[in-house]
């Protein structure tokens, strides 16, 4: 998640440098060709480029709005995960003795679950991030599962059932635990829905084609201008379009390890810090530091 208002110019340029090079090439071709082939490429009315520019603006507005909605939903889901993770530990402490081994075990499962969900959504190595949280027996149980966060949920459920069967809490408390665990599983499912639902690629493809056509028509409608000035105008206008299109493209997938991502690793670390402090542990990790202008 971008946390700094001052985004490096190099980062912005790297996002759109290839499309801008194509714009420069198109500007040179369609800026020079009419002078040598006036019968085939005459000057065209500026209204055509203007109409196409308006259409591009409408498409961009729609895509940015839909992409931001996906990003905000992802951030809202992870906000709920933070709340439910804290609530789970507080509920355990409400009904169990602070020194109960299962209380600590279930709490550590919750920390592991957050990191596992983070890594699985980003298609990274999940088990490596859990080695300091789970023992060898638990790792063996979950390593064969295709959905490791769900496997950790199963471990939690078994421990809660064990507590209930040992009369550590009553039926009402069991219902509360069930509701909290159900909300966590529901949040995981919502994240997986966003991750696995592909934003229609036709929007991005149509936008790119439309912007390049806009550059061509604008070149052919401004032949009276100096070629250098014409290229500067083309690059300046198309740069705004391409940057907005690229931003929307990254926002539409908030779990793809982009700078614009939902900061799942930082949130998971915050959850770990909170839970370990609630348990009274001494070895507390530090919060995740921002990577230049964004938080991972």
N, C-alpha and C positions, 0 to 999 in steps of 0.2 A: 504494500500500500504506500503510495507516495505521500510523504509527510512534510516535504519541504516545498515552499512556494517557488523557490529558485531552482528550477530544473536545469541541469547543465545543457548548454547549447549543443555539445557533442552528442549527448544522448538523443536530443530531438532530431538532429541531422542524421544520425545513424538509422533512425526509424524510417526515413523517407528518402535516403540518398539515391537508391536505385530508381524509384519513380521519377525523381527530379532529373536524373541523367537522361532518362527516356524523354522527358519534356524538353530538355535542351536540344536533343537530337531532332525531335519532331519540329521544334521551333525553327531550327536551322534549315531543315528540309523544306517545310512549307512556307518559310520566309524567303527562301532563295528561288525555289522552283517556279513560282509565278512570273518571275522576271525573265526566265528562260523559256517557259512554256505558258505564255499568257492566254493562249486559246483554250488550254486544257484546265488551267487553275486560275480563273479570274478572281477578282476581289468579290467577296460575298457580303451581304448586309450584316451589320453588327447585331441585328435583332435575333438571328439564328443562334449565335453564341450566347446572347443574353437569356434567351428562352431555355437553352440547355443548362446554363448556370443556375437558373431558378430551379429546374428539375433536380439538379445535383444537390442543391441546398435542402430540398424537401426530403430526398432519399437519405441524406446525411442526418437530418434532424430525426427521422424515424429510427434509423439504425442506432444513433447515439442514445436515444430515449430507451429503446428496448435493451440495449447492452447495459446501460446504467441500472435498469430495473433488475437484471440478472445479478449484477455486482452487488447491489444493495440488498437483495434477498440473501445472497451468500453471507454478507456481513451480518445481517440480522440473525441468520441461523447460528453463526458462530458466537454471537452475543448470547443466544439462548443456551448454547453448549457451556459457555463460561458460567452462567447462572446455575444451570442444573448440576454441573460438576461440583460447585461449592455446596449446593443444597444437599447433594448426596452425602457428602462428608459430614455436614452439620446434622443431618438426620441420623447418621450412624452414631455420632457422638451423643445425640439426644437419648438414644435407647441403649447404648452399650457403654461399658467401662472404657475409659481412655486407653487402658493398657491391653485391651482385648486384641489378640493377634489378628483376628479376622477383620477387625475394623481397619487396621493398617494395611492388610492385604487387599481388601476391596478398594481402599483409597489409592493404593499404588496401581491397581488395575485401571482406575479411572485416569490417572496420569498417563499410563501406557496407551489407553484407548485414544486419548486426544492426539498423541504423537503418531499413533498408527493411522488414524484417520487423515491427518495432515499428509503423511508420506504416501498413503495409498491414493489419495486424490491427485497428488502431483506425480504419480507413477514412479516413485523413488523406492529405494530399498527400505522396507518397513522393519524387518527383523533387526537390522543393525541399530536402529534407534531405540530398541526395547531391551537391549542386553543388560543395561544397568537398572532396569525396572522390574524385570520378571526373572524368576529362577529357571534353571535348566529344564525342570519338569514342565513348567508352563510353556516355555518356548517350544518344547517338543510337541505339546498338544496343539499349538496354534500354527506351527510352521507348515503343516500339510493343508491348511485351509486356504481357499481362494480369497475369502473375505476375512482378513485378520482382525479388523476392528469388531466385526460381528462375533468372531471366535472369542475375543476378550469379553464382550458382553455376555457370552455364554458362561465364561468362568465366573464373572460377577454374579450372575443369576444363581449358579450352583452354590456359591458361598452364602448368598442371602437366604436361600432355601435351607442350607445347613444351620444357619443361625436360628431360623424360625423353628426348625425341627428340634433344636436343642432348647427351645423355650426362652431364647434370649430377648424376644419381643413378642407382642401380641398380634392379633389379626389386623387391627387398625394400622399398626406400624408396618406390617408386611404390605398392606395396600399402598401406603405412602411410598415405600421403596419401589414397588412395582410401577407406580405412576412415573416416578423420576426416571427409572431405567427405560420405561417405554418412551418417554419424551426424548431421551438421548438417542435411542434407536431411530425414532422418527426424524430427528435432526440429521442423523447420518444418511437416512434415505433421501431426504431433501437435497443434501449435498450431492449425492450420487445422481439424483435426477438432473440437477444442473450440469454436472460433469458429463453425463452421457447423452444429454439432449443437445444435438449439434445445432447451432444457429444457422439458418438457411444460408448456404454459401453463395447463392445467387445474388444476394444483396451486395456483398463485397465485390464480386465479379462484375456486376452491372455498374457499380460505382466506378471501378477502375476504368472500364471501357468508356463510360460517360465522361470521365475527366479527360481522358486522352482525346476523345472527339471534341470536347470543349476547347482543348489546346489547339487542335487543328483548325477549327472554325474561327477561333479568335485570331490565329495567325493569318488566315486568309482574309479577315475583315479589318486588319490593321496594317496593310501593306505600305501605307503612306508613311509609317513610322520608320525611324532608323532601326536596322536589324538588331543592334545591341540593346537599344531601349525596348524593342519588342520582346526579346528573350527575357529581359529583366522583369517585364510585366507578366509574361507567361509563368515564369518561375515563382514570382511572388504570389500570384493568385492560386496556382495549382498547389503550392506548398501548403497553404491553409487547408485546402480540400483534402490533400493526402494525409496531413497530420491528424485531422479530425477523423478521417476514415481509419487510420491506424490505431488511434486511441479507442475508437469504438470496437475495433476488432479485438483488442486486448481486454477490454472490459467485459466482453461477452463470455469470456472463459476465466472466471476469477480463481481457478485452481490450477493454473498452468505455469506457475513459477515465473510470472512476469513481474516487473516492478509495480504494476497496478493491481496485483493479486490481493485477495483477502489475506491479512497477515497471520496465517494459521500457525506458523512456527512460534511467532512472538506470543500469540494468544495461548498456545499450548504451554509455553514456558511460564506465562503468568499464572495459568491454572496450577502448574506444578509448584510454583512458589507459594501460592495461597494454600494449597492442600498441605504441603510440608510444614508450613507455619501453623496451620490448624492442628496438625498432629504433634506439634512441639519438637520437631526435628531440628537439628543444628546445622546439618550440611545443606544449606539453601543455595541453589544456583542463582546466578545473576540474571537480570532481565536481558532479553535479546537486544543488542545495540543496533541502531539503524545502519543500513549499508548505504553510505553516502546520503542520498536523498529519499530513500524508501525503506520501509520496514518489511522484512520477509515473513 
